[in-house]
Amino acid sequence: MAEASAEPKSHARRDTLIGLQKKAQQRWEAEKPFELDAPLPGTPEAEQPKHFVTFPYPYMNGTLHLGHTFSLTKTEFSMGYERLKGKRTLWPFGFHCTGMPIQAAADNLRRDIISMYNSVYDEEAVAAAEEAEAAKAEAAKEAAADAVADPTKFKGAKTKVAAKKGKGNQWQTLEAMGIPRDIIPRFVDPVYWLQYFPPIAKDDLIAMGVKVDWRRSFITTSVNPYYDSFISWQFEKLRKKEKVSFGKRYSVFSPCDGQICADHDRASGEGVGPQEYTLIKMRVMELPPCMEQLKGSDVFLLAATLRPETMYGQTNCWMLPHDKEGNDVWYGCYRTHVEGEVVVVGERAAQNMAFQELSPKFGEVDLICKVKGRDLMGLPLDAPFTSYKPIYTLPMLTISMKKGTGVVTSVPSDAPDDYIALQDLKKKPALREKYGIKDEWVIPFEIIPIIEIPYTPDNAAPGTDPTVTDVAAVVACEEYKVASQNDKDKLALAKAKTYKLGFYEGKMCIGDFKGMSVQDAKNSVKDQLLASGGAYKYAEPEKEVMSRSGNECVVALTDQWYIKYGEDQWKAQVEAHMKRMNLYNEDVRTRFEVALGWLGEWGCSRSFGLGTLLPWDKQFVIESLSDSTVYMAYYTFCHLLQTGPFDGSVPGEANILAPELTEEVWDYVMLNTPPPPPPKPP
């Protein structure tokens, strides 16, 4: 049988397409069909339909990737389609450089270079590196052998974790982008990133064939004096209209960077904000042996709650004795900002508290000792507002040490989890014996009714009147047939129904705010707890947030400038504008409405990083999202102010220097005020 031809496969069709593409792009470069200027009034062009698009300007801490390409195809199709319909189309394109990511990457590279230098003189590090390389080569050899043995199976040399981590440090990341080794050290200067990546991005976009007016391209930050002036003017206007204020606010914060960590500064956790809690102070009435060294101090367990109005119903306190594998769980005993006071919480909560003025020194935890969760069972506690004195610490195995403080207050009247866990301990002597729980810590404690709720079972006939109950958790667990803590799905249903009814339809039936709706009573009870010294304010990230510097973020209470997006009058203007907006998908409108609903005070200042200095307080830099709210307007005149390089180093055809862009000039351009005195602008 004749052997198959070994001739190379023809690429004639591909090469023909590439040739046609190059010819078209050469013609576009010569004829500039995508460079469009505003037509003079009264001309035929002025009557022609228009189509204007923008693309969220990409961040320049590297080259563009497949995600950019996918999103760009939508804009590119829109431009081509509308041009074919005879419209005057305009697509400008800028490059974003503001914020911490570039600064963090430059700092990481500096550390990498220092580490690489030191490792050359560290024999152990060299040996470890050689051993790692040998192991890597061996793994690759094994993978190749497996592939030969069974070609239907794939075995990579990397583990899943290694694959997700990628190439490793910042030096290797830059190498993976194809950057020559001899110029990588230049990237320790963050400004070099601004010079290097935008031109590459432009070349890649041109190769893709985007229909962009490149005269209207620019980079952000103070490196570009024109854009810097534009943002300074914008913030001066916001301040004069009293849309910017100063004060202490909770913000997601990077301890490593020493400043707020916004979405663009995060490696993970985009969109995560602070979750505010009330920390309930439960005084330890008798110290256990493991806390002997705390004698003479006021010792409290701190439980984080979202529902301070339910504290009237406390029957006990939950703590985690061990993890799922049976390993010991440790709590810390920490000094607070109050002289002689010690609190018991998990390590993660202590880290957050340290940045919220709840420790002796801002940003530093003051740990006295650690104690095992299993040694804290049966502590007698004096808890605020409950009629039981004392209540006791009991075991709960579903507590997460990554949420709240690791200490959970128990309100079985309105929390199905608490009710079922308490019932389990009451009904199961063996469970009590396992954790050394005495009967008198559990058996005498009955449910305290605190909230009246109109309750209707899910299977009730339409029109059935609800039954008022003051023990909603009990009723919900009976409806969903929850038998134990192991019925997790049923518990979730009971919890969702109880919490929803309690908050939206519940009415207090105990305490100083008896008869008041739960929604109205919640903050009143919280204020009373804080005023009496029975609680602290506290916040932590809703979920884990990792900064680009590689550390886990906390929530910090810091002095900062913030934009008052939640102001009623301003919000009403935006809502009215949204109703007039023509959107192609109603889901987009819903997303806008949701964002407008939660958007309140937005921290707009940072301690360092790339960007524009706050005009009236130059110790702060304007953060990366706040300098990106009206940048689309800058496209309309960008080509008149600057030309050539993206950094504004060469004045444009208007021949205006950046220092000549006074507030009066910007007002004239942006707000249609009377023209400033001659000679500028012409």
VOZA-710903 format. One record per residue (C-alpha): x, y, z; residue number from 1. Coordinates in Angstrom, 3 decimals. Layout:
! VOZA-710903
X_Y_Z_NUM $
...
END
This chain:
! VOZA-710903
0.000_0.000_0.000_1 $
1.382_3.381_-1.003_2 $
2.415_5.713_1.805_3 $
0.416_8.920_2.357_4 $
1.882_12.015_0.792_5 $
4.197_13.930_3.111_6 $
3.701_17.231_1.272_7 $
2.811_20.163_3.586_8 $
-0.812_21.205_3.754_9 $
-1.687_24.171_1.531_10 $
-2.480_27.480_3.234_11 $
-3.420_29.271_0.016_12 $
-6.939_30.183_1.154_13 $
-5.709_31.499_4.489_14 $
-2.915_33.477_2.841_15 $
-5.374_34.986_0.356_16 $
-7.590_36.206_3.196_17 $
-4.621_37.654_5.057_18 $
-3.527_39.416_1.854_19 $
-6.983_40.959_1.391_20 $
-6.966_42.047_5.010_21 $
-3.599_43.783_4.635_22 $
-4.722_45.597_1.494_23 $
-7.860_46.849_3.222_24 $
-5.943_48.015_6.258_25 $
-3.350_49.780_4.104_26 $
-6.174_51.593_2.355_27 $
-7.768_52.525_5.690_28 $
-4.419_53.886_6.862_29 $
-4.061_56.001_3.704_30 $
-7.652_57.290_3.427_31 $
-8.488_57.643_7.161_32 $
-12.172_56.713_6.683_33 $
-12.789_56.347_10.420_34 $
-11.537_59.816_11.344_35 $
-14.681_61.857_11.705_36 $
-15.145_65.513_12.692_37 $
-18.343_67.273_13.701_38 $
-20.087_68.644_10.572_39 $
-20.839_72.320_10.167_40 $
-24.469_73.285_10.877_41 $
-26.631_73.406_7.742_42 $
-24.458_71.017_5.715_43 $
-25.792_67.717_4.301_44 $
-23.505_65.854_6.713_45 $
-25.218_67.555_9.647_46 $
-28.519_65.950_8.616_47 $
-26.993_62.506_8.257_48 $
-27.876_59.932_10.991_49 $
-25.118_59.379_13.558_50 $
-23.840_56.321_15.409_51 $
-21.385_56.738_18.301_52 $
-19.934_53.865_20.345_53 $
-17.449_53.540_23.166_54 $
-15.704_50.533_24.650_55 $
-14.707_50.403_28.351_56 $
-11.133_51.523_28.055_57 $
-8.871_48.555_28.854_58 $
-6.395_48.640_31.718_59 $
-2.770_48.809_30.649_60 $
-1.051_46.420_33.047_61 $
-0.408_44.013_30.203_62 $
-1.354_43.107_26.658_63 $
-4.939_42.657_25.483_64 $
-6.369_39.158_25.785_65 $
-9.126_36.974_24.366_66 $
-11.728_38.471_26.703_67 $
-11.118_41.906_25.188_68 $
-11.409_40.421_21.702_69 $
-14.739_38.777_22.462_70 $
-16.226_42.012_23.805_71 $
-14.745_44.089_20.993_72 $
-16.458_41.986_18.332_73 $
-19.828_43.337_19.458_74 $
-18.730_46.943_19.097_75 $
-16.949_46.192_15.834_76 $
-20.053_44.572_14.340_77 $
-22.181_47.502_15.452_78 $
-19.849_49.974_13.742_79 $
-19.692_48.042_10.463_80 $
-23.445_47.446_10.364_81 $
-24.350_51.091_10.996_82 $
-21.792_52.311_8.429_83 $
-23.401_50.073_5.815_84 $
-26.724_51.727_6.654_85 $
-25.230_55.098_5.734_86 $
-24.700_56.530_9.192_87 $
-21.795_58.750_10.262_88 $
-20.053_56.453_12.745_89 $
-17.468_57.328_15.377_90 $
-15.508_55.006_17.669_91 $
-12.776_56.589_19.841_92 $
-10.542_54.432_22.038_93 $
-8.675_55.321_25.237_94 $
-6.381_53.408_27.607_95 $
-6.853_53.309_31.371_96 $
-3.818_53.498_33.645_97 $
-5.166_54.914_36.928_98 $
-5.030_53.094_40.261_99 $
-3.026_50.452_42.075_100 $
-2.671_47.470_39.656_101 $
0.263_48.938_37.701_102 $
1.839_50.334_40.867_103 $
1.426_46.959_42.613_104 $
2.872_45.070_39.644_105 $
5.893_47.404_39.535_106 $
6.426_46.943_43.275_107 $
6.105_43.157_42.936_108 $
8.685_43.170_40.149_109 $
11.082_45.142_42.315_110 $
10.713_42.535_45.066_111 $
11.198_39.729_42.515_112 $
14.447_41.257_41.262_113 $
15.771_41.701_44.812_114 $
14.796_38.107_45.625_115 $
16.459_36.819_42.437_116 $
19.628_38.737_43.259_117 $
19.719_37.405_46.818_118 $
19.058_33.827_45.699_119 $
22.201_33.857_43.590_120 $
24.158_34.087_46.830_121 $
21.914_31.704_48.766_122 $
23.181_28.136_48.322_123 $
20.024_26.607_49.821_124 $
17.806_28.617_47.458_125 $
19.904_27.554_44.462_126 $
19.725_23.894_45.520_127 $
15.960_24.163_46.029_128 $
15.539_25.731_42.595_129 $
17.601_22.989_40.946_130 $
15.572_20.333_42.789_131 $
12.321_21.940_41.651_132 $
13.529_22.023_38.038_133 $
14.526_18.367_38.227_134 $
11.106_17.424_39.651_135 $
9.410_19.419_36.921_136 $
11.440_17.637_34.217_137 $
10.651_14.255_35.751_138 $
6.918_15.064_35.857_139 $
7.009_16.101_32.214_140 $
8.798_12.863_31.317_141 $
6.150_10.813_33.166_142 $
3.369_12.702_31.430_143 $
4.950_12.009_28.037_144 $
5.304_8.302_28.874_145 $
1.657_8.111_29.961_146 $
0.569_9.778_26.744_147 $
2.400_7.144_24.704_148 $
0.966_4.338_26.810_149 $
-2.618_5.556_26.454_150 $
-3.143_8.360_23.899_151 $
-6.798_8.784_25.003_152 $
-5.736_10.095_28.407_153 $
-4.019_13.328_29.256_154 $
-1.831_13.887_32.259_155 $
-0.356_17.341_32.691_156 $
2.799_18.114_34.579_157 $
1.016_20.852_36.544_158 $
-1.464_20.357_39.333_159 $
-4.790_22.190_39.149_160 $
-3.551_24.686_41.706_161 $
-0.345_25.292_39.779_162 $
-2.273_25.742_36.552_163 $
-4.496_28.384_38.132_164 $
-1.503_30.231_39.556_165 $
0.096_30.481_36.109_166 $
3.746_31.310_35.566_167 $
4.390_32.575_39.087_168 $
5.999_35.896_39.942_169 $
5.797_39.239_38.140_170 $
9.054_38.713_36.240_171 $
7.727_35.436_34.835_172 $
4.386_37.048_33.999_173 $
6.135_39.702_31.899_174 $
8.303_37.060_30.249_175 $
5.166_35.100_29.349_176 $
3.921_38.190_27.485_177 $
6.986_37.962_25.234_178 $
8.796_40.923_26.773_179 $
12.590_40.632_26.298_180 $
14.476_39.877_29.506_181 $
16.850_42.796_29.060_182 $
14.077_45.403_29.308_183 $
11.998_43.783_32.078_184 $
13.909_45.690_34.830_185 $
12.569_48.948_33.350_186 $
9.089_47.935_34.520_187 $
9.971_48.699_38.140_188 $
9.041_52.249_37.111_189 $
5.217_52.296_36.872_190 $
5.344_55.063_34.255_191 $
7.192_52.710_31.892_192 $
4.086_50.500_31.754_193 $
2.148_53.517_30.429_194 $
4.699_54.001_27.668_195 $
5.090_50.346_26.718_196 $
1.667_48.689_26.585_197 $
-0.720_51.228_24.954_198 $
1.138_51.281_21.585_199 $
1.139_47.459_21.556_200 $
-2.589_47.448_22.296_201 $
-3.170_49.855_19.408_202 $
-1.205_47.629_17.006_203 $
-3.196_44.577_18.098_204 $
-6.489_46.418_17.631_205 $
-5.471_47.620_14.184_206 $
-4.560_44.046_13.245_207 $
-8.007_43.003_14.387_208 $
-9.471_45.590_12.019_209 $
-11.378_47.812_14.456_210 $
-12.873_50.985_12.949_211 $
-11.379_53.458_15.419_212 $
-10.565_57.161_15.114_213 $
-7.072_56.910_16.616_214 $
-6.690_60.693_16.833_215 $
-8.974_60.514_19.867_216 $
-6.835_58.104_21.915_217 $
-5.201_58.947_25.225_218 $
-3.974_57.540_28.515_219 $
-5.174_58.589_31.959_220 $
-3.249_59.731_35.088_221 $
-1.198_62.853_35.772_222 $
1.274_61.664_33.116_223 $
-1.195_63.123_30.587_224 $
-1.470_66.826_31.549_225 $
-4.625_67.366_29.474_226 $
-6.622_64.512_30.968_227 $
-5.216_65.409_34.377_228 $
-6.611_68.929_33.988_229 $
-9.972_67.574_32.841_230 $
-10.370_65.335_35.908_231 $
-9.231_68.111_38.260_232 $
-11.933_70.361_36.795_233 $
-14.562_67.624_37.188_234 $
-13.791_67.184_40.883_235 $
-13.688_70.896_41.576_236 $
-17.206_71.062_40.134_237 $
-18.354_68.180_42.322_238 $
-16.944_69.884_45.416_239 $
-18.543_73.245_44.635_240 $
-21.893_71.508_44.177_241 $
-21.337_69.832_47.574_242 $
-21.340_66.358_46.028_243 $
-18.046_65.451_47.748_244 $
-17.553_65.169_51.509_245 $
-14.884_64.026_53.954_246 $
-15.176_61.655_56.900_247 $
-14.596_58.178_58.289_248 $
-16.231_55.437_56.285_249 $
-16.010_51.645_56.069_250 $
-14.076_50.539_52.987_251 $
-12.405_47.367_51.749_252 $
-8.744_47.923_52.619_253 $
-5.428_46.296_51.731_254 $
-3.157_46.072_54.824_255 $
-0.149_45.407_52.559_256 $
-0.755_48.497_50.417_257 $
-1.951_50.581_53.353_258 $
-4.963_51.966_51.528_259 $
-8.444_51.262_50.170_260 $
-8.619_48.418_47.659_261 $
-11.126_49.202_44.880_262 $
-12.326_46.737_42.238_263 $
-9.483_47.521_39.823_264 $
-6.966_46.899_42.616_265 $
-8.195_43.373_43.364_266 $
-6.953_39.985_42.218_267 $
-10.286_38.501_43.350_268 $
-13.484_39.700_44.993_269 $
-14.608_42.268_42.419_270 $
-17.870_43.911_43.485_271 $
-17.534_42.838_47.129_272 $
-18.261_45.574_49.655_273 $
-18.301_45.953_53.450_274 $
-20.970_44.060_55.394_275 $
-21.885_45.909_58.574_276 $
-22.694_44.006_61.777_277 $
-23.455_44.754_65.400_278 $
-21.011_43.085_67.808_279 $
-22.950_41.948_70.888_280 $
-20.829_42.063_74.059_281 $
-21.433_39.060_76.317_282 $
-19.483_39.363_79.556_283 $
-17.795_36.201_80.838_284 $
-19.034_35.884_84.427_285 $
-16.563_33.168_85.471_286 $
-13.247_32.531_83.741_287 $
-12.337_28.916_82.800_288 $
-8.868_27.510_83.598_289 $
-7.615_28.272_80.073_290 $
-8.213_31.988_80.758_291 $
-6.563_32.208_84.177_292 $
-4.094_34.826_82.934_293 $
-6.984_37.179_82.114_294 $
-7.955_37.630_85.775_295 $
-8.522_41.278_86.574_296 $
-9.711_42.068_83.040_297 $
-13.233_42.538_81.767_298 $
-13.601_39.623_79.356_299 $
-16.312_39.512_76.685_300 $
-17.304_37.167_73.904_301 $
-18.255_39.189_70.810_302 $
-21.017_37.830_68.575_303 $
-21.622_39.463_65.193_304 $
-25.284_39.837_64.260_305 $
-27.299_41.411_61.455_306 $
-30.406_41.410_63.651_307 $
-29.819_43.356_66.877_308 $
-33.598_43.618_67.443_309 $
-33.692_39.876_68.260_310 $
-31.329_40.103_71.253_311 $
-34.304_39.993_73.633_312 $
-34.667_36.313_72.719_313 $
-31.166_35.015_73.532_314 $
-31.126_31.644_75.281_315 $
-27.493_30.642_74.800_316 $
-24.327_31.334_72.774_317 $
-22.820_29.025_70.152_318 $
-19.094_28.348_69.661_319 $
-17.169_25.976_67.400_320 $
-15.444_23.177_69.384_321 $
-13.588_21.674_66.414_322 $
-13.585_21.642_62.619_323 $
-15.191_19.011_60.359_324 $
-12.119_16.769_60.618_325 $
-12.124_16.965_64.417_326 $
-9.104_19.285_64.597_327 $
-8.965_21.911_67.319_328 $
-10.362_25.352_66.522_329 $
-8.592_28.264_68.184_330 $
-10.026_31.551_69.379_331 $
-7.896_34.525_70.392_332 $
-8.099_36.724_73.483_333 $
-7.367_40.281_72.343_334 $
-6.993_43.625_74.079_335 $
-9.293_46.328_72.731_336 $
-9.221_50.112_72.623_337 $
-10.844_50.149_76.089_338 $
-8.377_49.920_78.977_339 $
-8.649_46.602_80.809_340 $
-11.027_45.041_78.263_341 $
-10.342_41.704_76.543_342 $
-12.510_40.142_73.830_343 $
-12.658_36.571_72.524_344 $
-13.045_36.253_68.726_345 $
-11.598_34.454_65.720_346 $
-8.357_35.660_64.136_347 $
-10.005_37.031_60.976_348 $
-12.427_39.153_62.986_349 $
-9.568_40.486_65.123_350 $
-7.742_41.591_61.958_351 $
-10.791_43.538_60.814_352 $
-11.373_45.049_64.254_353 $
-7.798_46.323_64.335_354 $
-8.547_48.580_61.348_355 $
-11.792_49.879_62.866_356 $
-10.438_51.592_65.996_357 $
-11.322_48.575_68.154_358 $
-7.736_47.710_69.118_359 $
-5.124_49.676_71.131_360 $
-3.247_50.669_67.959_361 $
-4.745_51.101_64.482_362 $
-3.910_48.208_62.174_363 $
-2.316_46.018_64.871_364 $
-3.929_43.181_66.824_365 $
-2.931_42.827_70.480_366 $
-3.145_39.091_71.156_367 $
-2.764_37.924_74.761_368 $
-3.335_34.200_74.297_369 $
-5.175_31.589_72.253_370 $
-7.783_29.165_73.600_371 $
-9.359_26.037_72.133_372 $
-13.022_26.182_71.209_373 $
-13.690_22.890_73.031_374 $
-12.356_24.486_76.276_375 $
-14.901_27.300_76.082_376 $
-18.031_25.173_76.481_377 $
-20.303_26.076_79.418_378 $
-19.034_29.608_80.015_379 $
-21.638_31.626_81.969_380 $
-22.379_34.866_80.124_381 $
-24.182_38.082_80.943_382 $
-25.772_39.016_77.594_383 $
-27.640_42.281_76.973_384 $
-31.464_42.460_76.794_385 $
-32.213_38.767_77.467_386 $
-34.114_37.875_80.633_387 $
-31.921_34.810_81.220_388 $
-28.973_35.496_83.538_389 $
-26.653_33.810_82.787_390 $
-26.776_32.096_79.416_391 $
-24.142_29.495_78.507_392 $
-21.813_28.698_75.617_393 $
-22.799_25.541_73.739_394 $
-21.322_23.659_70.717_395 $
-22.460_24.239_67.131_396 $
-20.544_22.531_64.315_397 $
-21.797_24.663_61.394_398 $
-20.076_27.879_62.500_399 $
-17.664_29.376_59.957_400 $
-14.525_31.057_61.272_401 $
-14.352_32.970_57.974_402 $
-17.573_34.878_58.613_403 $
-18.350_37.019_61.630_404 $
-16.379_36.434_64.823_405 $
-16.780_32.684_65.269_406 $
-19.107_33.461_68.199_407 $
-22.844_33.200_67.462_408 $
-25.658_34.357_69.718_409 $
-28.705_32.065_69.777_410 $
-32.305_33.240_69.320_411 $
-34.371_30.048_68.809_412 $
-37.717_31.873_68.580_413 $
-36.821_33.378_65.197_414 $
-33.775_31.467_63.912_415 $
-34.504_27.885_62.746_416 $
-30.805_26.930_62.978_417 $
-30.727_27.970_66.646_418 $
-34.018_26.260_67.452_419 $
-33.065_22.907_65.945_420 $
-29.536_22.957_67.425_421 $
-30.941_23.670_70.885_422 $
-33.525_20.917_70.489_423 $
-30.816_18.459_69.446_424 $
-28.909_19.161_72.662_425 $
-32.035_18.900_74.781_426 $
-33.141_15.593_73.249_427 $
-29.757_13.872_72.985_428 $
-27.959_13.174_76.289_429 $
-25.110_11.507_74.378_430 $
-24.478_14.715_72.441_431 $
-24.339_16.704_75.687_432 $
-21.990_14.152_77.220_433 $
-19.674_14.253_74.186_434 $
-18.946_17.950_74.720_435 $
-19.202_17.962_78.528_436 $
-22.432_19.964_78.532_437 $
-24.303_19.933_81.844_438 $
-28.093_19.599_81.847_439 $
-28.550_22.899_83.692_440 $
-26.848_24.741_80.837_441 $
-29.497_23.548_78.361_442 $
-32.706_21.994_79.756_443 $
-34.164_24.984_81.681_444 $
-33.909_27.390_78.738_445 $
-37.230_27.801_76.962_446 $
-37.943_29.947_73.919_447 $
-38.575_33.659_74.543_448 $
-41.217_35.076_72.134_449 $
-40.034_38.420_70.747_450 $
-41.624_39.037_67.313_451 $
-45.175_38.507_66.090_452 $
-45.415_37.331_62.469_453 $
-48.455_36.631_60.241_454 $
-47.663_33.101_59.023_455 $
-49.279_31.200_56.160_456 $
-48.117_27.672_55.232_457 $
-46.965_27.208_51.641_458 $
-49.673_24.602_50.970_459 $
-52.515_26.750_52.344_460 $
-55.501_27.293_50.056_461 $
-55.617_30.636_48.207_462 $
-57.268_33.300_50.335_463 $
-56.413_31.595_53.634_464 $
-55.911_34.151_56.394_465 $
-52.476_34.011_58.043_466 $
-52.085_32.868_61.649_467 $
-50.137_35.175_63.946_468 $
-47.257_33.433_65.724_469 $
-44.543_34.695_68.065_470 $
-42.316_31.624_67.588_471 $
-41.874_31.646_63.803_472 $
-38.807_29.374_63.838_473 $
-40.765_26.624_65.584_474 $
-43.694_26.899_63.167_475 $
-41.406_26.932_60.104_476 $
-39.454_23.873_61.281_477 $
-42.727_22.023_61.825_478 $
-44.029_23.035_58.371_479 $
-40.881_21.837_56.588_480 $
-40.525_18.776_58.870_481 $
-37.006_19.641_60.057_482 $
-35.969_16.820_62.396_483 $
-32.316_17.695_63.077_484 $
-29.395_19.888_62.056_485 $
-28.640_17.361_59.306_486 $
-31.783_18.403_57.374_487 $
-29.865_21.214_55.706_488 $
-32.134_21.763_52.696_489 $
-35.253_21.874_54.846_490 $
-33.516_24.198_57.294_491 $
-32.603_26.548_54.446_492 $
-36.268_26.784_53.415_493 $
-37.382_27.417_56.989_494 $
-34.705_30.055_57.485_495 $
-35.509_31.921_54.265_496 $
-39.219_32.088_55.076_497 $
-38.740_33.044_58.721_498 $
-36.237_35.817_58.040_499 $
-38.275_37.310_55.198_500 $
-41.540_37.354_57.136_501 $
-39.831_38.563_60.292_502 $
-38.143_41.532_58.696_503 $
-40.879_42.706_56.340_504 $
-44.013_41.839_58.325_505 $
-42.845_41.269_61.899_506 $
-43.852_43.387_64.893_507 $
-41.957_43.572_68.193_508 $
-43.829_42.073_71.157_509 $
-41.202_42.723_73.852_510 $
-38.860_45.450_75.076_511 $
-38.842_49.237_74.806_512 $
-40.001_49.116_71.195_513 $
-42.938_46.772_71.697_514 $
-45.581_47.286_68.993_515 $
-43.094_48.766_66.515_516 $
-42.401_47.079_63.167_517 $
-39.154_45.135_62.984_518 $
-37.904_47.370_60.167_519 $
-38.357_50.474_62.325_520 $
-37.163_48.854_65.556_521 $
-33.931_47.404_64.160_522 $
-31.873_50.616_64.175_523 $
-33.504_51.851_67.400_524 $
-32.455_48.683_69.240_525 $
-28.987_48.922_67.694_526 $
-28.592_52.533_68.850_527 $
-29.721_51.564_72.351_528 $
-27.193_48.724_72.497_529 $
-24.376_50.997_71.344_530 $
-25.343_53.793_73.747_531 $
-25.483_51.403_76.725_532 $
-22.071_49.918_75.959_533 $
-23.589_46.546_75.124_534 $
-22.306_46.444_71.547_535 $
-19.795_47.747_69.021_536 $
-20.139_48.621_65.349_537 $
-18.180_46.272_63.103_538 $
-17.773_45.444_59.407_539 $
-15.960_42.897_57.255_540 $
-15.857_42.092_53.517_541 $
-18.987_40.271_52.320_542 $
-16.682_37.648_50.791_543 $
-12.946_37.091_50.549_544 $
-11.112_39.874_48.710_545 $
-7.486_39.497_47.611_546 $
-5.487_42.527_46.548_547 $
-3.140_42.454_43.574_548 $
-0.322_42.711_46.102_549 $
-1.289_39.243_47.271_550 $
-2.818_39.852_50.708_551 $
-6.336_39.300_52.042_552 $
-8.234_42.546_52.490_553 $
-10.100_43.721_55.564_554 $
-12.634_46.462_56.165_555 $
-11.080_49.617_57.578_556 $
-12.609_52.737_59.068_557 $
-10.542_55.433_57.399_558 $
-10.606_59.150_56.733_559 $
-11.417_59.643_53.087_560 $
-13.126_61.793_50.534_561 $
-16.287_60.278_49.104_562 $
-18.857_61.135_46.433_563 $
-22.447_61.337_47.686_564 $
-24.096_59.295_44.932_565 $
-26.908_58.345_47.299_566 $
-28.074_61.935_47.798_567 $
-31.860_61.956_47.260_568 $
-32.035_64.845_44.796_569 $
-29.105_63.579_42.728_570 $
-30.474_60.043_42.694_571 $
-33.890_61.328_41.592_572 $
-32.277_63.093_38.623_573 $
-30.577_59.868_37.575_574 $
-33.786_57.865_37.978_575 $
-35.640_60.344_35.754_576 $
-32.867_60.104_33.152_577 $
-32.957_56.297_33.219_578 $
-36.646_56.341_32.315_579 $
-35.790_58.249_29.138_580 $
-32.922_55.957_28.142_581 $
-33.356_53.791_25.057_582 $
-31.950_50.376_25.972_583 $
-31.857_47.326_23.751_584 $
-32.439_44.913_26.624_585 $
-34.660_45.524_29.646_586 $
-32.332_43.382_31.734_587 $
-29.787_46.184_31.385_588 $
-32.306_48.658_32.788_589 $
-32.943_46.353_35.745_590 $
-29.222_46.137_36.438_591 $
-28.928_49.920_36.349_592 $
-31.823_50.228_38.786_593 $
-30.294_47.687_41.173_594 $
-26.937_49.498_41.091_595 $
-28.609_52.822_41.687_596 $
-30.418_51.308_44.636_597 $
-27.288_50.250_46.530_598 $
-24.921_52.991_45.409_599 $
-24.561_55.444_48.270_600 $
-21.302_57.010_49.421_601 $
-18.373_56.098_47.168_602 $
-14.825_56.526_48.453_603 $
-12.987_58.433_45.737_604 $
-9.546_59.046_47.282_605 $
-6.479_56.863_47.756_606 $
-3.198_57.371_49.575_607 $
-0.994_56.456_46.625_608 $
-1.006_54.937_43.163_609 $
-1.250_56.385_39.670_610 $
-3.823_59.048_38.877_611 $
-4.816_62.683_39.332_612 $
-4.186_64.352_42.676_613 $
-7.276_65.626_44.440_614 $
-7.087_69.349_43.573_615 $
-7.840_70.695_47.075_616 $
-6.123_67.941_49.091_617 $
-3.061_66.771_47.204_618 $
-2.098_64.102_49.736_619 $
-4.783_61.971_48.035_620 $
-5.045_60.456_44.547_621 $
-8.424_60.180_42.784_622 $
-9.191_56.461_42.498_623 $
-9.550_54.552_39.255_624 $
-13.343_54.360_38.950_625 $
-13.942_57.942_40.021_626 $
-11.743_59.324_37.233_627 $
-13.661_57.193_34.703_628 $
-17.236_58.445_35.017_629 $
-17.228_61.093_32.253_630 $
-14.164_60.167_30.212_631 $
-16.412_59.569_27.185_632 $
-16.894_63.346_26.966_633 $
-13.122_63.781_26.690_634 $
-13.202_61.910_23.361_635 $
-15.139_64.765_21.739_636 $
-12.216_67.194_21.897_637 $
-9.218_64.975_22.696_638 $
-7.810_65.279_19.133_639 $
-7.838_69.085_19.421_640 $
-5.806_69.085_22.645_641 $
-3.206_66.385_21.980_642 $
-1.712_64.511_19.051_643 $
0.824_61.754_18.434_644 $
1.806_60.041_21.701_645 $
-1.034_59.034_23.999_646 $
0.446_60.913_26.963_647 $
-0.387_64.452_25.784_648 $
3.261_65.416_25.415_649 $
2.521_66.963_21.982_650 $
-0.185_69.665_21.723_651 $
-2.962_69.098_19.178_652 $
-4.256_71.305_16.368_653 $
-5.869_73.780_18.800_654 $
-2.338_74.544_20.046_655 $
-3.452_74.882_23.662_656 $
-1.058_74.069_26.473_657 $
-2.398_72.175_29.476_658 $
-1.773_75.040_31.979_659 $
-4.017_77.231_29.815_660 $
-7.006_74.965_30.486_661 $
-8.408_76.995_33.345_662 $
-11.742_76.396_35.053_663 $
-13.284_79.073_32.809_664 $
-12.060_77.272_29.684_665 $
-13.448_73.933_30.832_666 $
-16.746_75.569_31.790_667 $
-16.960_77.024_28.285_668 $
-16.203_73.662_26.647_669 $
-18.293_71.428_28.897_670 $
-21.058_73.638_30.297_671 $
-21.611_76.118_27.456_672 $
-20.815_79.149_29.608_673 $
-19.668_82.462_28.026_674 $
-16.259_82.166_26.335_675 $
-13.241_83.051_28.462_676 $
-11.183_86.156_27.680_677 $
-8.960_85.888_24.571_678 $
-6.564_84.708_23.379_679 $
-7.396_81.171_24.566_680 $
-9.119_79.139_23.292_681 $
-9.054_80.473_19.698_682 $
END
